[in-house]
Amino acid sequence: MPKDGPTDTTDKAGGATLTKIAQAIKGQEAGPKFYITTALAYARRIEYEGWSHTKAPAGMVRISIANLPNAIREYVRGLK
């Protein structure tokens, strides 16, 4: 289940987050569900309303989701 509320962690490079995801995947059976959530009030504005027009003009979540298959392939290549 998704967590409710923000965390106290920041991962600008994304490596620690990818490690957490990989560990979660290893412990799952076929068909796991993963949630990307945020409790921050401005998330919708950044994603859909161009609120951060200089840093994230096309949003953040949509770009991350679109890149997810490639990120997973690259991660798996690194396991071999």
PyMOL Python script that loads the backbone (N, CA, C, O; Angstrom):
from pymol import cmd

cmd.read_pdbstr("""\
ATOM      1  N   MET A   1       0.834  -1.186   0.000  1.00  0.00           N
ATOM      2  CA  MET A   1       0.000   0.000   0.000  1.00  0.00           C
ATOM      3  C   MET A   1       0.876   1.246   0.000  1.00  0.00           C
ATOM      4  O   MET A   1       1.961   1.242   0.582  1.00  0.00           O
ATOM      5  N   PRO A   2       0.427   2.280  -0.629  1.00  0.00           N
ATOM      6  CA  PRO A   2       1.219   3.516  -0.616  1.00  0.00           C
ATOM      7  C   PRO A   2       1.257   4.130   0.776  1.00  0.00           C
ATOM      8  O   PRO A   2       0.327   3.986   1.569  1.00  0.00           O
ATOM      9  N   LYS A   3       2.342   4.808   1.042  1.00  0.00           N
ATOM     10  CA  LYS A   3       2.468   5.502   2.314  1.00  0.00           C
ATOM     11  C   LYS A   3       1.699   6.800   2.276  1.00  0.00           C
ATOM     12  O   LYS A   3       1.521   7.400   1.215  1.00  0.00           O
ATOM     13  N   ASP A   4       1.251   7.227   3.422  1.00  0.00           N
ATOM     14  CA  ASP A   4       0.480   8.460   3.529  1.00  0.00           C
ATOM     15  C   ASP A   4       1.374   9.539   4.120  1.00  0.00           C
ATOM     16  O   ASP A   4       1.801   9.425   5.269  1.00  0.00           O
ATOM     17  N   GLY A   5       1.661  10.574   3.358  1.00  0.00           N
ATOM     18  CA  GLY A   5       2.470  11.678   3.856  1.00  0.00           C
ATOM     19  C   GLY A   5       3.867  11.655   3.289  1.00  0.00           C
ATOM     20  O   GLY A   5       4.317  10.638   2.762  1.00  0.00           O
ATOM     21  N   PRO A   6       4.556  12.778   3.397  1.00  0.00           N
ATOM     22  CA  PRO A   6       5.920  12.888   2.853  1.00  0.00           C
ATOM     23  C   PRO A   6       6.930  12.157   3.721  1.00  0.00           C
ATOM     24  O   PRO A   6       6.683  11.876   4.893  1.00  0.00           O
ATOM     25  N   THR A   7       8.082  11.853   3.112  1.00  0.00           N
ATOM     26  CA  THR A   7       9.188  11.275   3.857  1.00  0.00           C
ATOM     27  C   THR A   7      10.190  12.381   4.166  1.00  0.00           C
ATOM     28  O   THR A   7      10.059  13.502   3.676  1.00  0.00           O
ATOM     29  N   ASP A   8      11.165  12.068   4.960  1.00  0.00           N
ATOM     30  CA  ASP A   8      12.197  13.039   5.297  1.00  0.00           C
ATOM     31  C   ASP A   8      13.437  12.859   4.435  1.00  0.00           C
ATOM     32  O   ASP A   8      14.474  13.463   4.711  1.00  0.00           O
ATOM     33  N   THR A   9      13.345  12.031   3.385  1.00  0.00           N
ATOM     34  CA  THR A   9      14.517  11.737   2.580  1.00  0.00           C
ATOM     35  C   THR A   9      14.538  12.544   1.290  1.00  0.00           C
ATOM     36  O   THR A   9      13.497  12.901   0.739  1.00  0.00           O
ATOM     37  N   THR A  10      15.739  12.820   0.830  1.00  0.00           N
ATOM     38  CA  THR A  10      15.965  13.470  -0.448  1.00  0.00           C
ATOM     39  C   THR A  10      16.989  12.631  -1.201  1.00  0.00           C
ATOM     40  O   THR A  10      18.012  12.239  -0.639  1.00  0.00           O
ATOM     41  N   ASP A  11      16.715  12.358  -2.460  1.00  0.00           N
ATOM     42  CA  ASP A  11      17.621  11.540  -3.271  1.00  0.00           C
ATOM     43  C   ASP A  11      17.743  12.176  -4.649  1.00  0.00           C
ATOM     44  O   ASP A  11      17.111  11.724  -5.603  1.00  0.00           O
ATOM     45  N   LYS A  12      18.555  13.224  -4.754  1.00  0.00           N
ATOM     46  CA  LYS A  12      18.674  13.977  -6.006  1.00  0.00           C
ATOM     47  C   LYS A  12      19.225  13.135  -7.152  1.00  0.00           C
ATOM     48  O   LYS A  12      18.794  13.303  -8.293  1.00  0.00           O
ATOM     49  N   ALA A  13      20.159  12.243  -6.880  1.00  0.00           N
ATOM     50  CA  ALA A  13      20.738  11.413  -7.941  1.00  0.00           C
ATOM     51  C   ALA A  13      19.865  10.206  -8.268  1.00  0.00           C
ATOM     52  O   ALA A  13      19.931   9.684  -9.380  1.00  0.00           O
ATOM     53  N   GLY A  14      19.051   9.756  -7.317  1.00  0.00           N
ATOM     54  CA  GLY A  14      18.129   8.651  -7.562  1.00  0.00           C
ATOM     55  C   GLY A  14      18.669   7.271  -7.250  1.00  0.00           C
ATOM     56  O   GLY A  14      17.911   6.302  -7.264  1.00  0.00           O
ATOM     57  N   GLY A  15      19.954   7.155  -6.970  1.00  0.00           N
ATOM     58  CA  GLY A  15      20.551   5.839  -6.722  1.00  0.00           C
ATOM     59  C   GLY A  15      19.974   5.111  -5.514  1.00  0.00           C
ATOM     60  O   GLY A  15      19.699   3.913  -5.575  1.00  0.00           O
ATOM     61  N   ALA A  16      19.795   5.827  -4.435  1.00  0.00           N
ATOM     62  CA  ALA A  16      19.241   5.198  -3.223  1.00  0.00           C
ATOM     63  C   ALA A  16      17.807   4.749  -3.455  1.00  0.00           C
ATOM     64  O   ALA A  16      17.397   3.697  -2.964  1.00  0.00           O
ATOM     65  N   THR A  17      17.052   5.529  -4.191  1.00  0.00           N
ATOM     66  CA  THR A  17      15.669   5.163  -4.498  1.00  0.00           C
ATOM     67  C   THR A  17      15.634   3.922  -5.372  1.00  0.00           C
ATOM     68  O   THR A  17      14.827   3.025  -5.129  1.00  0.00           O
ATOM     69  N   LEU A  18      16.496   3.850  -6.390  1.00  0.00           N
ATOM     70  CA  LEU A  18      16.547   2.662  -7.239  1.00  0.00           C
ATOM     71  C   LEU A  18      16.938   1.427  -6.439  1.00  0.00           C
ATOM     72  O   LEU A  18      16.415   0.340  -6.686  1.00  0.00           O
ATOM     73  N   THR A  19      17.846   1.580  -5.491  1.00  0.00           N
ATOM     74  CA  THR A  19      18.230   0.454  -4.635  1.00  0.00           C
ATOM     75  C   THR A  19      17.050  -0.021  -3.808  1.00  0.00           C
ATOM     76  O   THR A  19      16.835  -1.226  -3.678  1.00  0.00           O
ATOM     77  N   LYS A  20      16.281   0.904  -3.246  1.00  0.00           N
ATOM     78  CA  LYS A  20      15.091   0.532  -2.470  1.00  0.00           C
ATOM     79  C   LYS A  20      14.082  -0.203  -3.340  1.00  0.00           C
ATOM     80  O   LYS A  20      13.489  -1.192  -2.909  1.00  0.00           O
ATOM     81  N   ILE A  21      13.886   0.278  -4.568  1.00  0.00           N
ATOM     82  CA  ILE A  21      12.953  -0.374  -5.485  1.00  0.00           C
ATOM     83  C   ILE A  21      13.433  -1.783  -5.807  1.00  0.00           C
ATOM     84  O   ILE A  21      12.644  -2.728  -5.787  1.00  0.00           O
ATOM     85  N   ALA A  22      14.722  -1.932  -6.104  1.00  0.00           N
ATOM     86  CA  ALA A  22      15.277  -3.246  -6.434  1.00  0.00           C
ATOM     87  C   ALA A  22      15.102  -4.215  -5.276  1.00  0.00           C
ATOM     88  O   ALA A  22      14.746  -5.374  -5.492  1.00  0.00           O
ATOM     89  N   GLN A  23      15.346  -3.760  -4.050  1.00  0.00           N
ATOM     90  CA  GLN A  23      15.172  -4.617  -2.877  1.00  0.00           C
ATOM     91  C   GLN A  23      13.714  -5.024  -2.711  1.00  0.00           C
ATOM     92  O   GLN A  23      13.421  -6.165  -2.351  1.00  0.00           O
ATOM     93  N   ALA A  24      12.806  -4.100  -2.971  1.00  0.00           N
ATOM     94  CA  ALA A  24      11.378  -4.417  -2.855  1.00  0.00           C
ATOM     95  C   ALA A  24      10.971  -5.437  -3.908  1.00  0.00           C
ATOM     96  O   ALA A  24      10.176  -6.333  -3.624  1.00  0.00           O
ATOM     97  N   ILE A  25      11.504  -5.314  -5.120  1.00  0.00           N
ATOM     98  CA  ILE A  25      11.169  -6.242  -6.196  1.00  0.00           C
ATOM     99  C   ILE A  25      11.671  -7.641  -5.877  1.00  0.00           C
ATOM    100  O   ILE A  25      10.966  -8.621  -6.118  1.00  0.00           O
ATOM    101  N   LYS A  26      12.875  -7.746  -5.342  1.00  0.00           N
ATOM    102  CA  LYS A  26      13.442  -9.056  -5.025  1.00  0.00           C
ATOM    103  C   LYS A  26      12.582  -9.822  -4.026  1.00  0.00           C
ATOM    104  O   LYS A  26      12.545 -11.052  -4.053  1.00  0.00           O
ATOM    105  N   GLY A  27      11.894  -9.105  -3.149  1.00  0.00           N
ATOM    106  CA  GLY A  27      11.084  -9.754  -2.124  1.00  0.00           C
ATOM    107  C   GLY A  27       9.652 -10.035  -2.545  1.00  0.00           C
ATOM    108  O   GLY A  27       8.859 -10.518  -1.737  1.00  0.00           O
ATOM    109  N   GLN A  28       9.304  -9.742  -3.794  1.00  0.00           N
ATOM    110  CA  GLN A  28       7.924  -9.890  -4.257  1.00  0.00           C
ATOM    111  C   GLN A  28       7.734 -11.146  -5.090  1.00  0.00           C
ATOM    112  O   GLN A  28       8.668 -11.651  -5.713  1.00  0.00           O
ATOM    113  N   GLU A  29       6.514 -11.632  -5.086  1.00  0.00           N
ATOM    114  CA  GLU A  29       6.127 -12.692  -6.002  1.00  0.00           C
ATOM    115  C   GLU A  29       5.652 -12.033  -7.287  1.00  0.00           C
ATOM    116  O   GLU A  29       5.606 -10.807  -7.377  1.00  0.00           O
ATOM    117  N   ALA A  30       5.303 -12.836  -8.276  1.00  0.00           N
ATOM    118  CA  ALA A  30       4.834 -12.294  -9.559  1.00  0.00           C
ATOM    119  C   ALA A  30       3.632 -11.387  -9.345  1.00  0.00           C
ATOM    120  O   ALA A  30       2.758 -11.670  -8.527  1.00  0.00           O
ATOM    121  N   GLY A  31       3.605 -10.300 -10.090  1.00  0.00           N
ATOM    122  CA  GLY A  31       2.457  -9.400 -10.065  1.00  0.00           C
ATOM    123  C   GLY A  31       2.452  -8.359  -8.971  1.00  0.00           C
ATOM    124  O   GLY A  31       1.372  -7.971  -8.525  1.00  0.00           O
ATOM    125  N   PRO A  32       3.625  -7.870  -8.502  1.00  0.00           N
ATOM    126  CA  PRO A  32       3.587  -6.843  -7.452  1.00  0.00           C
ATOM    127  C   PRO A  32       3.071  -5.515  -7.988  1.00  0.00           C
ATOM    128  O   PRO A  32       3.141  -5.242  -9.187  1.00  0.00           O
ATOM    129  N   LYS A  33       2.561  -4.709  -7.098  1.00  0.00           N
ATOM    130  CA  LYS A  33       2.129  -3.366  -7.452  1.00  0.00           C
ATOM    131  C   LYS A  33       3.015  -2.376  -6.722  1.00  0.00           C
ATOM    132  O   LYS A  33       3.331  -2.555  -5.546  1.00  0.00           O
ATOM    133  N   PHE A  34       3.407  -1.342  -7.422  1.00  0.00           N
ATOM    134  CA  PHE A  34       4.198  -0.283  -6.826  1.00  0.00           C
ATOM    135  C   PHE A  34       3.459   1.029  -7.026  1.00  0.00           C
ATOM    136  O   PHE A  34       2.806   1.233  -8.049  1.00  0.00           O
ATOM    137  N   TYR A  35       3.562   1.897  -6.070  1.00  0.00           N
ATOM    138  CA  TYR A  35       2.865   3.172  -6.112  1.00  0.00           C
ATOM    139  C   TYR A  35       3.873   4.312  -6.085  1.00  0.00           C
ATOM    140  O   TYR A  35       4.857   4.269  -5.346  1.00  0.00           O
ATOM    141  N   ILE A  36       3.623   5.309  -6.883  1.00  0.00           N
ATOM    142  CA  ILE A  36       4.395   6.542  -6.811  1.00  0.00           C
ATOM    143  C   ILE A  36       3.435   7.570  -6.243  1.00  0.00           C
ATOM    144  O   ILE A  36       2.415   7.891  -6.854  1.00  0.00           O
ATOM    145  N   THR A  37       3.768   8.080  -5.074  1.00  0.00           N
ATOM    146  CA  THR A  37       2.857   8.995  -4.399  1.00  0.00           C
ATOM    147  C   THR A  37       3.592  10.227  -3.907  1.00  0.00           C
ATOM    148  O   THR A  37       4.818  10.245  -3.805  1.00  0.00           O
ATOM    149  N   THR A  38       2.829  11.235  -3.611  1.00  0.00           N
ATOM    150  CA  THR A  38       3.351  12.416  -2.938  1.00  0.00           C
ATOM    151  C   THR A  38       2.222  13.069  -2.159  1.00  0.00           C
ATOM    152  O   THR A  38       1.066  13.066  -2.584  1.00  0.00           O
ATOM    153  N   ALA A  39       2.570  13.614  -1.039  1.00  0.00           N
ATOM    154  CA  ALA A  39       1.583  14.325  -0.238  1.00  0.00           C
ATOM    155  C   ALA A  39       1.838  15.833  -0.282  1.00  0.00           C
ATOM    156  O   ALA A  39       1.227  16.601   0.461  1.00  0.00           O
ATOM    157  N   LEU A  40       2.738  16.237  -1.152  1.00  0.00           N
ATOM    158  CA  LEU A  40       3.078  17.645  -1.238  1.00  0.00           C
ATOM    159  C   LEU A  40       2.008  18.407  -2.014  1.00  0.00           C
ATOM    160  O   LEU A  40       1.584  17.970  -3.083  1.00  0.00           O
ATOM    161  N   ALA A  41       1.583  19.521  -1.490  1.00  0.00           N
ATOM    162  CA  ALA A  41       0.474  20.281  -2.051  1.00  0.00           C
ATOM    163  C   ALA A  41       0.741  20.791  -3.463  1.00  0.00           C
ATOM    164  O   ALA A  41      -0.196  20.945  -4.247  1.00  0.00           O
ATOM    165  N   TYR A  42       1.982  21.050  -3.795  1.00  0.00           N
ATOM    166  CA  TYR A  42       2.287  21.641  -5.088  1.00  0.00           C
ATOM    167  C   TYR A  42       2.553  20.611  -6.191  1.00  0.00           C
ATOM    168  O   TYR A  42       2.829  21.009  -7.323  1.00  0.00           O
ATOM    169  N   ALA A  43       2.484  19.334  -5.914  1.00  0.00           N
ATOM    170  CA  ALA A  43       2.814  18.300  -6.902  1.00  0.00           C
ATOM    171  C   ALA A  43       1.934  18.397  -8.145  1.00  0.00           C
ATOM    172  O   ALA A  43       2.441  18.309  -9.263  1.00  0.00           O
ATOM    173  N   ARG A  44       0.644  18.573  -7.971  1.00  0.00           N
ATOM    174  CA  ARG A  44      -0.256  18.680  -9.127  1.00  0.00           C
ATOM    175  C   ARG A  44       0.091  19.912  -9.971  1.00  0.00           C
ATOM    176  O   ARG A  44       0.060  19.856 -11.201  1.00  0.00           O
ATOM    177  N   ARG A  45       0.416  21.006  -9.313  1.00  0.00           N
ATOM    178  CA  ARG A  45       0.766  22.231 -10.047  1.00  0.00           C
ATOM    179  C   ARG A  45       2.025  22.036 -10.884  1.00  0.00           C
ATOM    180  O   ARG A  45       2.098  22.498 -12.023  1.00  0.00           O
ATOM    181  N   ILE A  46       3.017  21.350 -10.318  1.00  0.00           N
ATOM    182  CA  ILE A  46       4.259  21.101 -11.057  1.00  0.00           C
ATOM    183  C   ILE A  46       3.994  20.167 -12.238  1.00  0.00           C
ATOM    184  O   ILE A  46       4.484  20.399 -13.344  1.00  0.00           O
ATOM    185  N   GLU A  47       3.225  19.123 -11.997  1.00  0.00           N
ATOM    186  CA  GLU A  47       2.996  18.105 -13.028  1.00  0.00           C
ATOM    187  C   GLU A  47       2.118  18.598 -14.175  1.00  0.00           C
ATOM    188  O   GLU A  47       2.430  18.346 -15.339  1.00  0.00           O
ATOM    189  N   TYR A  48       1.045  19.286 -13.870  1.00  0.00           N
ATOM    190  CA  TYR A  48       0.050  19.595 -14.897  1.00  0.00           C
ATOM    191  C   TYR A  48      -0.144  21.070 -15.221  1.00  0.00           C
ATOM    192  O   TYR A  48      -0.703  21.393 -16.269  1.00  0.00           O
ATOM    193  N   GLU A  49       0.296  21.962 -14.362  1.00  0.00           N
ATOM    194  CA  GLU A  49      -0.005  23.370 -14.578  1.00  0.00           C
ATOM    195  C   GLU A  49       1.214  24.216 -14.925  1.00  0.00           C
ATOM    196  O   GLU A  49       1.119  25.442 -14.983  1.00  0.00           O
ATOM    197  N   GLY A  50       2.361  23.573 -15.157  1.00  0.00           N
ATOM    198  CA  GLY A  50       3.553  24.315 -15.535  1.00  0.00           C
ATOM    199  C   GLY A  50       4.082  25.225 -14.445  1.00  0.00           C
ATOM    200  O   GLY A  50       4.769  26.206 -14.729  1.00  0.00           O
ATOM    201  N   TRP A  51       3.765  24.906 -13.198  1.00  0.00           N
ATOM    202  CA  TRP A  51       4.138  25.750 -12.066  1.00  0.00           C
ATOM    203  C   TRP A  51       5.648  25.929 -11.958  1.00  0.00           C
ATOM    204  O   TRP A  51       6.126  26.976 -11.521  1.00  0.00           O
ATOM    205  N   SER A  52       6.392  24.908 -12.355  1.00  0.00           N
ATOM    206  CA  SER A  52       7.851  24.998 -12.329  1.00  0.00           C
ATOM    207  C   SER A  52       8.356  25.063 -13.766  1.00  0.00           C
ATOM    208  O   SER A  52       9.072  24.170 -14.220  1.00  0.00           O
ATOM    209  N   HIS A  53       7.984  26.114 -14.474  1.00  0.00           N
ATOM    210  CA  HIS A  53       8.274  26.208 -15.901  1.00  0.00           C
ATOM    211  C   HIS A  53       9.757  26.240 -16.247  1.00  0.00           C
ATOM    212  O   HIS A  53      10.117  25.990 -17.397  1.00  0.00           O
ATOM    213  N   THR A  54      10.625  26.539 -15.286  1.00  0.00           N
ATOM    214  CA  THR A  54      12.056  26.553 -15.590  1.00  0.00           C
ATOM    215  C   THR A  54      12.738  25.238 -15.231  1.00  0.00           C
ATOM    216  O   THR A  54      13.726  24.870 -15.867  1.00  0.00           O
ATOM    217  N   LYS A  55      12.237  24.527 -14.233  1.00  0.00           N
ATOM    218  CA  LYS A  55      12.889  23.290 -13.799  1.00  0.00           C
ATOM    219  C   LYS A  55      12.190  22.026 -14.303  1.00  0.00           C
ATOM    220  O   LYS A  55      12.855  21.024 -14.564  1.00  0.00           O
ATOM    221  N   ALA A  56      10.881  22.054 -14.443  1.00  0.00           N
ATOM    222  CA  ALA A  56      10.135  20.868 -14.879  1.00  0.00           C
ATOM    223  C   ALA A  56       8.962  21.279 -15.762  1.00  0.00           C
ATOM    224  O   ALA A  56       7.807  21.062 -15.395  1.00  0.00           O
ATOM    225  N   PRO A  57       9.244  21.870 -16.921  1.00  0.00           N
ATOM    226  CA  PRO A  57       8.150  22.370 -17.751  1.00  0.00           C
ATOM    227  C   PRO A  57       7.208  21.275 -18.258  1.00  0.00           C
ATOM    228  O   PRO A  57       6.042  21.554 -18.536  1.00  0.00           O
ATOM    229  N   ALA A  58       7.683  20.053 -18.383  1.00  0.00           N
ATOM    230  CA  ALA A  58       6.840  18.952 -18.865  1.00  0.00           C
ATOM    231  C   ALA A  58       6.399  18.048 -17.726  1.00  0.00           C
ATOM    232  O   ALA A  58       5.953  16.927 -17.966  1.00  0.00           O
ATOM    233  N   GLY A  59       6.517  18.515 -16.503  1.00  0.00           N
ATOM    234  CA  GLY A  59       6.166  17.682 -15.357  1.00  0.00           C
ATOM    235  C   GLY A  59       7.335  16.813 -14.941  1.00  0.00           C
ATOM    236  O   GLY A  59       8.430  16.930 -15.491  1.00  0.00           O
ATOM    237  N   MET A  60       7.105  15.941 -13.968  1.00  0.00           N
ATOM    238  CA  MET A  60       8.153  15.060 -13.472  1.00  0.00           C
ATOM    239  C   MET A  60       7.713  13.606 -13.494  1.00  0.00           C
ATOM    240  O   MET A  60       8.458  12.735 -13.944  1.00  0.00           O
ATOM    241  N   VAL A  61       6.524  13.345 -13.016  1.00  0.00           N
ATOM    242  CA  VAL A  61       6.055  11.961 -12.906  1.00  0.00           C
ATOM    243  C   VAL A  61       5.887  11.352 -14.293  1.00  0.00           C
ATOM    244  O   VAL A  61       6.323  10.225 -14.528  1.00  0.00           O
ATOM    245  N   ARG A  62       5.266  12.077 -15.205  1.00  0.00           N
ATOM    246  CA  ARG A  62       5.051  11.537 -16.552  1.00  0.00           C
ATOM    247  C   ARG A  62       6.364  11.190 -17.226  1.00  0.00           C
ATOM    248  O   ARG A  62       6.452  10.173 -17.914  1.00  0.00           O
ATOM    249  N   ILE A  63       7.380  12.009 -17.045  1.00  0.00           N
ATOM    250  CA  ILE A  63       8.689  11.741 -17.636  1.00  0.00           C
ATOM    251  C   ILE A  63       9.319  10.512 -16.982  1.00  0.00           C
ATOM    252  O   ILE A  63       9.896   9.666 -17.666  1.00  0.00           O
ATOM    253  N   SER A  64       9.207  10.418 -15.672  1.00  0.00           N
ATOM    254  CA  SER A  64       9.773   9.272 -14.956  1.00  0.00           C
ATOM    255  C   SER A  64       9.101   7.966 -15.364  1.00  0.00           C
ATOM    256  O   SER A  64       9.774   6.957 -15.572  1.00  0.00           O
ATOM    257  N   ILE A  65       7.780   7.983 -15.478  1.00  0.00           N
ATOM    258  CA  ILE A  65       7.050   6.782 -15.880  1.00  0.00           C
ATOM    259  C   ILE A  65       7.421   6.388 -17.307  1.00  0.00           C
ATOM    260  O   ILE A  65       7.602   5.205 -17.598  1.00  0.00           O
ATOM    261  N   ALA A  66       7.534   7.361 -18.187  1.00  0.00           N
ATOM    262  CA  ALA A  66       7.901   7.067 -19.572  1.00  0.00           C
ATOM    263  C   ALA A  66       9.294   6.458 -19.653  1.00  0.00           C
ATOM    264  O   ALA A  66       9.553   5.632 -20.529  1.00  0.00           O
ATOM    265  N   ASN A  67      10.192   6.850 -18.758  1.00  0.00           N
ATOM    266  CA  ASN A  67      11.569   6.354 -18.755  1.00  0.00           C
ATOM    267  C   ASN A  67      11.726   5.062 -17.957  1.00  0.00           C
ATOM    268  O   ASN A  67      12.794   4.451 -17.997  1.00  0.00           O
ATOM    269  N   LEU A  68      10.712   4.637 -17.247  1.00  0.00           N
ATOM    270  CA  LEU A  68      10.817   3.473 -16.367  1.00  0.00           C
ATOM    271  C   LEU A  68      11.249   2.203 -17.095  1.00  0.00           C
ATOM    272  O   LEU A  68      12.154   1.530 -16.601  1.00  0.00           O
ATOM    273  N   PRO A  69      10.665   1.827 -18.235  1.00  0.00           N
ATOM    274  CA  PRO A  69      11.126   0.595 -18.896  1.00  0.00           C
ATOM    275  C   PRO A  69      12.618   0.615 -19.219  1.00  0.00           C
ATOM    276  O   PRO A  69      13.305  -0.391 -19.041  1.00  0.00           O
ATOM    277  N   ASN A  70      13.121   1.751 -19.690  1.00  0.00           N
ATOM    278  CA  ASN A  70      14.547   1.859 -19.984  1.00  0.00           C
ATOM    279  C   ASN A  70      15.383   1.761 -18.709  1.00  0.00           C
ATOM    280  O   ASN A  70      16.422   1.101 -18.699  1.00  0.00           O
ATOM    281  N   ALA A  71      14.939   2.407 -17.646  1.00  0.00           N
ATOM    282  CA  ALA A  71      15.673   2.347 -16.375  1.00  0.00           C
ATOM    283  C   ALA A  71      15.724   0.922 -15.841  1.00  0.00           C
ATOM    284  O   ALA A  71      16.747   0.499 -15.302  1.00  0.00           O
ATOM    285  N   ILE A  72      14.641   0.186 -15.983  1.00  0.00           N
ATOM    286  CA  ILE A  72      14.612  -1.209 -15.519  1.00  0.00           C
ATOM    287  C   ILE A  72      15.566  -2.058 -16.352  1.00  0.00           C
ATOM    288  O   ILE A  72      16.316  -2.865 -15.802  1.00  0.00           O
ATOM    289  N   ARG A  73      15.546  -1.881 -17.694  1.00  0.00           N
ATOM    290  CA  ARG A  73      16.470  -2.631 -18.559  1.00  0.00           C
ATOM    291  C   ARG A  73      17.923  -2.352 -18.173  1.00  0.00           C
ATOM    292  O   ARG A  73      18.728  -3.278 -18.075  1.00  0.00           O
ATOM    293  N   GLU A  74      18.258  -1.086 -17.955  1.00  0.00           N
ATOM    294  CA  GLU A  74      19.625  -0.734 -17.584  1.00  0.00           C
ATOM    295  C   GLU A  74      20.006  -1.347 -16.237  1.00  0.00           C
ATOM    296  O   GLU A  74      21.131  -1.816 -16.059  1.00  0.00           O
ATOM    297  N   TYR A  75      19.084  -1.342 -15.307  1.00  0.00           N
ATOM    298  CA  TYR A  75      19.347  -1.929 -13.998  1.00  0.00           C
ATOM    299  C   TYR A  75      19.607  -3.437 -14.133  1.00  0.00           C
ATOM    300  O   TYR A  75      20.555  -3.958 -13.545  1.00  0.00           O
ATOM    301  N   VAL A  76      18.777  -4.124 -14.895  1.00  0.00           N
ATOM    302  CA  VAL A  76      18.913  -5.570 -15.072  1.00  0.00           C
ATOM    303  C   VAL A  76      20.234  -5.882 -15.766  1.00  0.00           C
ATOM    304  O   VAL A  76      20.897  -6.853 -15.402  1.00  0.00           O
ATOM    305  N   ARG A  77      20.628  -5.095 -16.742  1.00  0.00           N
ATOM    306  CA  ARG A  77      21.920  -5.290 -17.391  1.00  0.00           C
ATOM    307  C   ARG A  77      23.066  -5.231 -16.386  1.00  0.00           C
ATOM    308  O   ARG A  77      24.043  -5.972 -16.497  1.00  0.00           O
ATOM    309  N   GLY A  78      22.935  -4.353 -15.421  1.00  0.00           N
ATOM    310  CA  GLY A  78      23.963  -4.215 -14.398  1.00  0.00           C
ATOM    311  C   GLY A  78      24.017  -5.399 -13.445  1.00  0.00           C
ATOM    312  O   GLY A  78      25.032  -5.600 -12.778  1.00  0.00           O
ATOM    313  N   LEU A  79      22.955  -6.183 -13.363  1.00  0.00           N
ATOM    314  CA  LEU A  79      22.944  -7.363 -12.500  1.00  0.00           C
ATOM    315  C   LEU A  79      23.670  -8.538 -13.113  1.00  0.00           C
ATOM    316  O   LEU A  79      24.104  -9.442 -12.399  1.00  0.00           O
ATOM    317  N   LYS A  80      23.807  -8.538 -14.424  1.00  0.00           N
ATOM    318  CA  LYS A  80      24.421  -9.684 -15.134  1.00  0.00           C
ATOM    319  C   LYS A  80      25.913  -9.706 -14.975  1.00  0.00           C
ATOM    320  O   LYS A  80      26.577 -10.597 -15.505  1.00  0.00           O
TER     321      LYS A  80
END
""", "prot")
cmd.dss("prot")
cmd.show_as("cartoon", "prot")
cmd.util.cbc("prot")
cmd.orient("prot")
